[in-house]
Amino acid sequence: MTPALPPLGVGVVGFGWMGQVHSRAYVRLPHHYPDLPLQPRLVAVADTDAGRRAQATAMYGYAEAVDDWRALVAHPHVDVVSVAGPNFVHRDVAVAAAEAGKHVWVEKPVGRHLADTRAVVEAVRAAGVRSAVGFNYRNVPAVDLARRLVSDGRLGTVETVTVRLFSDYAAHPDGALSWRFDPEFAGTGVIGDLASHGLDLARHIVGESAGDISELVADSATFIPERPEPQPGAGSHYATATGGRTGPVGNEDHVSALLRFAGGARGVLESSRVAVGEQCTYGIEVHGDRGALAWDFRRMGELRVADDGAYIDAAWRTVFAGPGAGDFAVFQPGAGLAMGYDDLKVVEAERLVRSIAEDRPIGATVEDALAAATAADALVRSAAERRWVEV
Ligand SMILES: NC(=O)c1ccc[n+]([C@@H]2O[C@H](COP(=O)([O-])OP(=O)(O)OC[C@H]3O[C@@H](n4cnc5c(N)ncnc54)[C@H](O)[C@@H]3O)[C@@H](O)[C@H]2O)c1
């Protein structure tokens, strides 16, 4: 008989969309990665909503569900804490967990603003615990192919990077005034929510060859300045509310920016949460002096590449990610079979668990969140001051 693996006790704070995706990822880990040296066990959930707590125990089999995250952090059988509540809880929970010697998996953007992210990073460094951050688009196999093409020089020297993250989740004027629209609870609006993913994706794909974003100039706008207050118990992201009182939206719906990379490349970043007709239109295009690539999340398994060596009239080909690209092979046996969003979180969980077992950083960590938060902070400063700023 195979000896039982050492258990890794999991605690999840915030059992909304992300808390549930993290939980499913832990459950699925042994199915996809049977050789992992630790066996995650769902120990406890903390959520202020009683319905969510009931769901956690009844449907996910959590042994305990508490309303105060402090009890979860102090739980002797919790070894790793998923910080999946709204942005305003990230800092307090992640710092307390690290100080208690627990590893952390913190959702992006890791706090409301740069100071929150820094506090989390300092606590993780001081405690010597391992961390993961929810920059899940890094885990897409086609993105792995893109990164390798750029790093191998197949596109030549990177000249331009275009990142666009457009969503319609807040496009309805009756979109409820959830925590996402309140700076006290969310910090920034679309900058932390979507642009943070784009900043990380650009750095992940071209950082090795083009360097980090060193300077930028940004503009931002709030197109829907008032929204109706939510109905009790309404989910946050896509929920609408009609009638009743309205309140002010306190952060930006849209941001656009010109970017300069340390190595000389130029970039354009644009992100909106109120873009009618756009559902998860998240993508990146990279143009080098000899080739180009394009990736779009809605066709996650495809990478478009123009690398036939022709400078003019170069032809595009579409590569379907398959075994050999990232972790594709642990999910599907052949190219063209579709992976899903939740699979990206399974990869993220694997990176974290292996990094705990091997006591070294693997995958996106809070240090990567700090890089994205530093660039996000520059977006905010530039838009406020209406000028180019250093990152
Ligand atoms: N990586 C990604 O692609 C991605 C996608 C969506 C959300 N997120 C991030 O995940 C986080 C959560 O977003 P979501 O969409 O799951 O939100 P959500 O509103 O669906 O869920 C948040 C949950 O936290 C609970 N909560 C609120 N205050 C709490 C507290 N003090 N203690 C414990 N629980 C508390 C709420 O009751 C709710 O169940 C955000 O930081 C968001 O930026 C990341």
Ligand as a Chemical Component Dictionary entry (heavy atoms), coordinates in Angstrom:
data_LIG
# 
_chem_comp.id                   LIG 
_chem_comp.type                 NON-POLYMER 
_chem_comp.pdbx_formal_charge   0 
_chem_comp.three_letter_code    LIG 
# 
loop_
_chem_comp_atom.comp_id 
_chem_comp_atom.atom_id 
_chem_comp_atom.alt_atom_id 
_chem_comp_atom.type_symbol 
_chem_comp_atom.charge 
_chem_comp_atom.model_Cartn_x 
_chem_comp_atom.model_Cartn_y 
_chem_comp_atom.model_Cartn_z 
_chem_comp_atom.pdbx_ordinal 
LIG N1  N1  N 0  -7.948  35.929 -10.656 1  
LIG C1  C1  C 0  -9.078  36.269 -11.218 2  
LIG O1  O1  O 0  -9.263  36.095 -12.431 3  
LIG C2  C2  C 0  -10.164 36.877 -10.369 4  
LIG C3  C3  C 0  -11.503 36.852 -10.807 5  
LIG C4  C4  C 0  -12.478 37.394 -9.971  6  
LIG C5  C5  C 0  -12.121 37.941 -8.742  7  
LIG N2  N2  N 1  -10.812 37.972 -8.371  8  
LIG C6  C6  C 0  -10.420 38.563 -7.068  9  
LIG O2  O2  O 0  -10.914 37.715 -6.037  10 
LIG C7  C7  C 0  -11.357 38.481 -4.936  11 
LIG C8  C8  C 0  -12.785 38.088 -4.616  12 
LIG O3  O3  O 0  -13.584 38.335 -5.746  13 
LIG P1  P1  P 0  -14.943 37.512 -5.991  14 
LIG O4  O4  O 0  -15.363 37.797 -7.368  15 
LIG O5  O5  O -1 -14.760 36.098 -5.556  16 
LIG O6  O6  O 0  -15.889 38.298 -4.965  17 
LIG P2  P2  P 0  -17.281 37.842 -4.384  18 
LIG O7  O7  O 0  -17.968 39.109 -4.018  19 
LIG O8  O8  O 0  -17.934 36.856 -5.283  20 
LIG O9  O9  O 0  -16.898 37.054 -3.050  21 
LIG C9  C9  C 0  -16.353 37.669 -1.931  22 
LIG C10 C10 C 0  -16.748 36.830 -0.702  23 
LIG O10 O10 O 0  -16.053 37.380 0.422   24 
LIG C11 C11 C 0  -16.969 37.413 1.528   25 
LIG N3  N3  N 0  -16.500 38.408 2.489   26 
LIG C12 C12 C 0  -16.676 39.750 2.478   27 
LIG N4  N4  N 0  -16.068 40.308 3.545   28 
LIG C13 C13 C 0  -15.479 39.298 4.233   29 
LIG C14 C14 C 0  -14.704 39.229 5.427   30 
LIG N5  N5  N 0  -14.397 40.326 6.117   31 
LIG N6  N6  N 0  -14.281 38.023 5.842   32 
LIG C15 C15 C 0  -14.597 36.899 5.140   33 
LIG N7  N7  N 0  -15.328 36.904 4.013   34 
LIG C16 C16 C 0  -15.747 38.093 3.570   35 
LIG C17 C17 C 0  -18.307 37.724 0.881   36 
LIG O11 O11 O 0  -19.402 37.368 1.729   37 
LIG C18 C18 C 0  -18.241 36.874 -0.385  38 
LIG O12 O12 O 0  -18.712 35.557 -0.159  39 
LIG C19 C19 C 0  -11.173 39.948 -5.329  40 
LIG O13 O13 O 0  -10.012 40.437 -4.730  41 
LIG C20 C20 C 0  -11.025 39.931 -6.846  42 
LIG O14 O14 O 0  -10.168 40.948 -7.319  43 
LIG C21 C21 C 0  -9.837  37.430 -9.144  44 
# 
loop_
_chem_comp_bond.comp_id 
_chem_comp_bond.atom_id_1 
_chem_comp_bond.atom_id_2 
_chem_comp_bond.value_order 
_chem_comp_bond.pdbx_ordinal 
LIG N1  C1  SING 1  
LIG C1  O1  DOUB 2  
LIG C1  C2  SING 3  
LIG C2  C3  SING 4  
LIG C2  C21 DOUB 5  
LIG C3  C4  DOUB 6  
LIG C4  C5  SING 7  
LIG C5  N2  DOUB 8  
LIG N2  C6  SING 9  
LIG N2  C21 SING 10 
LIG C6  O2  SING 11 
LIG C6  C20 SING 12 
LIG O2  C7  SING 13 
LIG C7  C8  SING 14 
LIG C7  C19 SING 15 
LIG C8  O3  SING 16 
LIG O3  P1  SING 17 
LIG P1  O4  DOUB 18 
LIG P1  O5  SING 19 
LIG P1  O6  SING 20 
LIG O6  P2  SING 21 
LIG P2  O7  DOUB 22 
LIG P2  O8  SING 23 
LIG P2  O9  SING 24 
LIG O9  C9  SING 25 
LIG C9  C10 SING 26 
LIG C10 O10 SING 27 
LIG C10 C18 SING 28 
LIG O10 C11 SING 29 
LIG C11 N3  SING 30 
LIG C11 C17 SING 31 
LIG N3  C12 SING 32 
LIG N3  C16 SING 33 
LIG C12 N4  DOUB 34 
LIG N4  C13 SING 35 
LIG C13 C14 SING 36 
LIG C13 C16 DOUB 37 
LIG C14 N5  SING 38 
LIG C14 N6  DOUB 39 
LIG N6  C15 SING 40 
LIG C15 N7  DOUB 41 
LIG N7  C16 SING 42 
LIG C17 O11 SING 43 
LIG C17 C18 SING 44 
LIG C18 O12 SING 45 
LIG C19 O13 SING 46 
LIG C19 C20 SING 47 
LIG C20 O14 SING 48 
# 
